[in-house]
Amino acid sequence: MSDEIPVTADRPDSAISVTGTDHISIIGSNEEDTVDFYRDILGMPLVLRQPNLDDPSMTHLFFDTGDGRMVTFFVSDQPSNRGGQRPGIGAVHHLAFSVDPERFEETKAALDEEGIGYNEFDRGAFHSLYTTDHNGLVIELATDKYDIPDDRRGEALATAQRIRVAAGAAYVEDDHLAAALDELGIESEPVDLDEADSGVGGV
């Protein structure tokens, strides 16, 4: 069934056409731990604090992820829980945030300095660090291997997908993305990143 669903960057003929991600809201624990992780470690400015309009007993915190898109948290006075999230349909698997490739090594060093563990993987189309926040939510810090204009990322990935399928590969690899950029006429030099396992199948 999934092979029959087309993968394309073309806009679908749908009743609604969204223009981007405005914000994602998470149920958090408490303000202190949330600000400590998202502002003081990940570097997201806290740009708005107000009551949760649906439940004024909670506080609503808005953090700017770096491009004007927000991640927000409903917090109260609950203790943080690093025990991990409950998996299941409808649950959040992880949040992924972009990191400048020129600051990727600096990011790893900062996590080391804070005593925050992480795993590093080469995901083919991008390179990622995986860690967890103070409530066990998986956080991905991803950096692109190529400097692709934001308005052409979907097009580049959809083209790499077509090339991947034609090559019979299990997932998009470096050469598929490079070929896609060449086909689309997007000039971009690859970023020099350390080698890492793909993480495919737990590797």
Contacts in CASP RR format, 6 or more apart in sequence:
PFRMAT RR
TARGET T0000
AUTHOR 0000-0000-0000
METHOD contacts of the structure
MODEL  1
MSDEIPVTADRPDSAISVTGTDHISIIGSNEEDTVDFYRDILGMPLVLRQ
PNLDDPSMTHLFFDTGDGRMVTFFVSDQPSNRGGQRPGIGAVHHLAFSVD
PERFEETKAALDEEGIGYNEFDRGAFHSLYTTDHNGLVIELATDKYDIPD
DRRGEALATAQRIRVAAGAAYVEDDHLAAALDELGIESEPVDLDEADSGV
GGV
7 158 0 8 1.000
7 161 0 8 1.000
7 162 0 8 1.000
8 158 0 8 1.000
9 154 0 8 1.000
9 155 0 8 1.000
9 157 0 8 1.000
9 158 0 8 1.000
9 159 0 8 1.000
11 17 0 8 1.000
20 69 0 8 1.000
21 69 0 8 1.000
22 69 0 8 1.000
22 70 0 8 1.000
23 62 0 8 1.000
23 69 0 8 1.000
23 70 0 8 1.000
23 71 0 8 1.000
23 72 0 8 1.000
24 70 0 8 1.000
24 71 0 8 1.000
24 72 0 8 1.000
24 95 0 8 1.000
25 60 0 8 1.000
25 71 0 8 1.000
25 72 0 8 1.000
25 73 0 8 1.000
25 74 0 8 1.000
26 71 0 8 1.000
26 72 0 8 1.000
26 73 0 8 1.000
26 74 0 8 1.000
26 92 0 8 1.000
26 95 0 8 1.000
26 137 0 8 1.000
27 73 0 8 1.000
27 74 0 8 1.000
28 34 0 8 1.000
28 73 0 8 1.000
28 74 0 8 1.000
28 75 0 8 1.000
28 78 0 8 1.000
28 135 0 8 1.000
29 75 0 8 1.000
29 76 0 8 1.000
29 78 0 8 1.000
29 79 0 8 1.000
29 80 0 8 1.000
29 81 0 8 1.000
29 134 0 8 1.000
29 135 0 8 1.000
30 75 0 8 1.000
30 76 0 8 1.000
30 77 0 8 1.000
30 78 0 8 1.000
30 79 0 8 1.000
30 80 0 8 1.000
31 59 0 8 1.000
31 61 0 8 1.000
31 75 0 8 1.000
33 80 0 8 1.000
33 134 0 8 1.000
33 135 0 8 1.000
34 61 0 8 1.000
34 73 0 8 1.000
34 75 0 8 1.000
34 134 0 8 1.000
35 46 0 8 1.000
35 61 0 8 1.000
36 134 0 8 1.000
37 133 0 8 1.000
37 134 0 8 1.000
38 44 0 8 1.000
38 46 0 8 1.000
38 63 0 8 1.000
38 71 0 8 1.000
38 73 0 8 1.000
38 133 0 8 1.000
39 45 0 8 1.000
39 46 0 8 1.000
39 63 0 8 1.000
41 110 0 8 1.000
41 114 0 8 1.000
41 116 0 8 1.000
42 97 0 8 1.000
42 139 0 8 1.000
44 63 0 8 1.000
44 64 0 8 1.000
44 65 0 8 1.000
44 66 0 8 1.000
44 71 0 8 1.000
45 63 0 8 1.000
45 64 0 8 1.000
46 61 0 8 1.000
46 62 0 8 1.000
46 63 0 8 1.000
47 62 0 8 1.000
47 63 0 8 1.000
47 64 0 8 1.000
47 70 0 8 1.000
48 60 0 8 1.000
48 61 0 8 1.000
48 62 0 8 1.000
49 59 0 8 1.000
49 60 0 8 1.000
49 61 0 8 1.000
49 62 0 8 1.000
50 59 0 8 1.000
50 60 0 8 1.000
51 58 0 8 1.000
51 59 0 8 1.000
51 60 0 8 1.000
52 58 0 8 1.000
52 59 0 8 1.000
52 60 0 8 1.000
52 74 0 8 1.000
53 60 0 8 1.000
55 74 0 8 1.000
57 76 0 8 1.000
58 74 0 8 1.000
58 75 0 8 1.000
58 76 0 8 1.000
59 74 0 8 1.000
59 75 0 8 1.000
59 76 0 8 1.000
60 72 0 8 1.000
60 73 0 8 1.000
60 74 0 8 1.000
61 72 0 8 1.000
61 73 0 8 1.000
61 75 0 8 1.000
62 70 0 8 1.000
62 72 0 8 1.000
63 70 0 8 1.000
63 71 0 8 1.000
63 72 0 8 1.000
63 73 0 8 1.000
64 70 0 8 1.000
65 71 0 8 1.000
65 97 0 8 1.000
65 98 0 8 1.000
67 98 0 8 1.000
71 95 0 8 1.000
80 134 0 8 1.000
80 135 0 8 1.000
81 135 0 8 1.000
81 136 0 8 1.000
82 132 0 8 1.000
82 134 0 8 1.000
82 135 0 8 1.000
82 136 0 8 1.000
83 135 0 8 1.000
83 136 0 8 1.000
84 132 0 8 1.000
84 135 0 8 1.000
84 136 0 8 1.000
84 137 0 8 1.000
85 91 0 8 1.000
85 92 0 8 1.000
85 135 0 8 1.000
85 136 0 8 1.000
85 137 0 8 1.000
85 138 0 8 1.000
87 93 0 8 1.000
92 137 0 8 1.000
93 138 0 8 1.000
94 130 0 8 1.000
94 137 0 8 1.000
94 138 0 8 1.000
94 139 0 8 1.000
94 140 0 8 1.000
95 137 0 8 1.000
95 138 0 8 1.000
95 139 0 8 1.000
95 140 0 8 1.000
96 128 0 8 1.000
96 139 0 8 1.000
96 140 0 8 1.000
96 141 0 8 1.000
96 142 0 8 1.000
97 139 0 8 1.000
97 140 0 8 1.000
97 141 0 8 1.000
97 142 0 8 1.000
98 142 0 8 1.000
98 143 0 8 1.000
98 144 0 8 1.000
99 107 0 8 1.000
99 129 0 8 1.000
99 141 0 8 1.000
99 142 0 8 1.000
99 143 0 8 1.000
100 143 0 8 1.000
101 127 0 8 1.000
101 143 0 8 1.000
101 144 0 8 1.000
101 145 0 8 1.000
101 191 0 8 1.000
101 193 0 8 1.000
104 127 0 8 1.000
104 143 0 8 1.000
104 193 0 8 1.000
105 194 0 8 1.000
107 129 0 8 1.000
107 141 0 8 1.000
108 118 0 8 1.000
108 120 0 8 1.000
108 129 0 8 1.000
111 117 0 8 1.000
111 118 0 8 1.000
111 129 0 8 1.000
111 131 0 8 1.000
116 131 0 8 1.000
117 131 0 8 1.000
118 129 0 8 1.000
118 130 0 8 1.000
118 131 0 8 1.000
118 141 0 8 1.000
119 129 0 8 1.000
119 130 0 8 1.000
119 131 0 8 1.000
120 127 0 8 1.000
120 128 0 8 1.000
120 129 0 8 1.000
120 130 0 8 1.000
120 194 0 8 1.000
120 196 0 8 1.000
121 127 0 8 1.000
121 128 0 8 1.000
121 130 0 8 1.000
121 196 0 8 1.000
121 197 0 8 1.000
121 198 0 8 1.000
121 199 0 8 1.000
122 193 0 8 1.000
122 195 0 8 1.000
122 196 0 8 1.000
122 197 0 8 1.000
122 198 0 8 1.000
123 142 0 8 1.000
123 171 0 8 1.000
123 198 0 8 1.000
123 199 0 8 1.000
124 145 0 8 1.000
124 171 0 8 1.000
124 172 0 8 1.000
124 173 0 8 1.000
124 174 0 8 1.000
124 177 0 8 1.000
124 198 0 8 1.000
125 144 0 8 1.000
125 145 0 8 1.000
125 157 0 8 1.000
125 160 0 8 1.000
125 172 0 8 1.000
125 176 0 8 1.000
125 177 0 8 1.000
126 142 0 8 1.000
126 143 0 8 1.000
126 144 0 8 1.000
126 145 0 8 1.000
127 142 0 8 1.000
127 143 0 8 1.000
127 145 0 8 1.000
127 191 0 8 1.000
127 193 0 8 1.000
127 196 0 8 1.000
128 140 0 8 1.000
128 141 0 8 1.000
128 142 0 8 1.000
128 143 0 8 1.000
129 140 0 8 1.000
129 141 0 8 1.000
129 142 0 8 1.000
130 138 0 8 1.000
130 139 0 8 1.000
130 140 0 8 1.000
130 141 0 8 1.000
131 138 0 8 1.000
131 139 0 8 1.000
131 141 0 8 1.000
132 138 0 8 1.000
132 139 0 8 1.000
133 139 0 8 1.000
143 191 0 8 1.000
143 193 0 8 1.000
144 191 0 8 1.000
145 174 0 8 1.000
145 177 0 8 1.000
145 190 0 8 1.000
145 191 0 8 1.000
145 193 0 8 1.000
146 177 0 8 1.000
146 178 0 8 1.000
146 181 0 8 1.000
146 186 0 8 1.000
146 188 0 8 1.000
146 189 0 8 1.000
146 190 0 8 1.000
146 191 0 8 1.000
147 188 0 8 1.000
147 189 0 8 1.000
147 191 0 8 1.000
148 156 0 8 1.000
148 181 0 8 1.000
148 186 0 8 1.000
148 188 0 8 1.000
149 186 0 8 1.000
152 184 0 8 1.000
152 186 0 8 1.000
155 184 0 8 1.000
156 177 0 8 1.000
156 180 0 8 1.000
156 181 0 8 1.000
156 184 0 8 1.000
156 186 0 8 1.000
157 172 0 8 1.000
157 177 0 8 1.000
157 180 0 8 1.000
159 180 0 8 1.000
159 183 0 8 1.000
159 184 0 8 1.000
160 172 0 8 1.000
160 176 0 8 1.000
160 177 0 8 1.000
160 179 0 8 1.000
160 180 0 8 1.000
161 172 0 8 1.000
162 180 0 8 1.000
163 176 0 8 1.000
163 179 0 8 1.000
163 180 0 8 1.000
163 183 0 8 1.000
164 171 0 8 1.000
164 172 0 8 1.000
164 173 0 8 1.000
164 176 0 8 1.000
167 176 0 8 1.000
169 176 0 8 1.000
170 200 0 8 1.000
171 198 0 8 1.000
171 200 0 8 1.000
174 190 0 8 1.000
178 190 0 8 1.000
181 187 0 8 1.000
181 188 0 8 1.000
197 203 0 8 1.000
END
